[in-house]
Amino acid sequence: MERPDKKSKKKRDLSRTVEKRLTLLTWILVLLVWTLITELKVVSSVMVPTPRDVWRTFVQILNQGYNNHSLWLHLGVSFRRLFLAFGLAVITGIPLGLLSGYSSKVRAVVDSIVQFYRPLPPLAYYTLLILWLGIDDTSKVTLLYLAALAPIYVSCVSAVKGVNRNYVLSARSLGATQQQVFAHIVLPACMPSIFTGLRTAIGVAYTTLVASEMVAATSGIGWMVIDASRYLKSNVMFVGIILMGLTGVFIDIFMRLIEKNLIHWKGQL
Amino acid sequence: MPADCSTKEQTTQTPILELRNVSHTYQARKDEIEAIRDINLAVFPHEFLCVLGPSGCGKSTILGLLAGFFQPAEGLALMEGEPILGPDRERGVVFQAETLYPWMNVRDNVAFGPRMQGVSREDCRTISDRYLKEMNLTAFADKKTYELSGGMKQRVALARVLANEPRVILMDEPFGSLDAVTRIQMQSLVRSIWHHEKRTILMITHDIDEALSLGTRLLVMSPGPGTIEQMHEVTFTDTALRSETGRVAISQEYVALRDEIFESIT
């Protein structure tokens, strides 16, 4: 009667392996179709390079770099911009969002500004940022920062508003002070939702990265793709796009891993 | 006529909790909903007071006022003669819905109150050990709260309130979502804690049998707006304390009272 519920773990694992195989199969299929249409010259190699060609280009860029910069430098420059902006957005966005969730007056001030710029296409105000901050990294980091800030802020506001009232009331009845309620109840109760916001934010910032490197950059993985497009080097573009896709996936896996280990109560609120 | 419900022992004992001529209304959109009207109620030391009534009769409003979750629109909510201004540790609350904190394990949930008061880590451990043992939860101390069954969760919630040593324990239909067997086990557990530790308990319930088998005094409410209609002093819980099975002996008197209350509620 009073036994902790146990789901059938075996069954769950089995269905997981089935789904993993389906994912793998999908990618094998994509690769197969890609190989077929390029090797059989269904489309021109300028439009779609062959997988072999893309692999060769990848190895070549890995060894010799692109435009006198090594691949690692391009990636490094991009990730420096990304993580600097993301870090700043986390440091400022979480307190701002939590405060806004708590106080309707703070919300009245901050909310309308965030809601106004949030749906704007980043390139629309990026030109302004360049005008104000110059063409070097400052404007790029600022752009990514603004892109990452909005989802973090929004998730924090809704997290605070969504905290189960009975958690707060029970803690107060157990003698917790306002500050203790915030530290021991509100903050952990908000964590799952905040973390979802962080994952969205880093995704949005990453997509904005390429846009920022389209203008006035001389390095970065996004710039590499843009530069290659000017000379119709579709093989280089493919390498860049695949690398960006893969690193994006890895970043999300990394974030989910942290989430799983840090916030075990996700889905239990 | 609403019964006067702060009679009897008033001459010999002073109440711990008191509602004096309390009326309360809720703001629901444009309408004002009158939840309770002119309630007089007192909770005396070591009694087990059950507030019984159908849903919507304002019994949860009474609990909320006594806990300090909100202030009465009219009248006074008092603890030992002083107005209740907000929730505090003197009045522990066991909620109907689950309010265990899933980011803490079972032990940390139980020790939450003492920890907030700045009790040392070792003392917190001693306190939690004691109440976990009392609730038969020792083996589950390091479990996560969401790994427990419904009955166990309510035992943790009860342990968490007991560990904080409140003057009064307020319970809002604590066993409403449990299955019949678990509910009876929980009732025996609460009865024995009330008896052996000389606790003061106010329990809100819509279950006539639960009120009759646990309470020493019953207040019967009727809805629209909520008023107290009857008061009964009962001793059925003593038969359960004496019995080996831990269950109440169903006497003719018990059945008659149950029917009377049932008639007045419906």
Interface residues (C-beta under 8 A of the other chain):
Chain A: M1 E2 R3 P4 D5 N164 N166 Y167 L169 S170 A171 R172 S173 L174 G175 A176 T177 Q180 H184 I185 P188 A189 M191 I263 H264 W265 Q268 L269
Chain B: A67 G68 F69 G86 P87 D88 R89 R91 G92 V93 F95 A97 T99 Y101 P102 W103 F112 G113 M116 Q117 F140 K143 K144 T145 Y146 E147 L148 S149 G151 M152 R160 V161 N164 D179 V181 T182
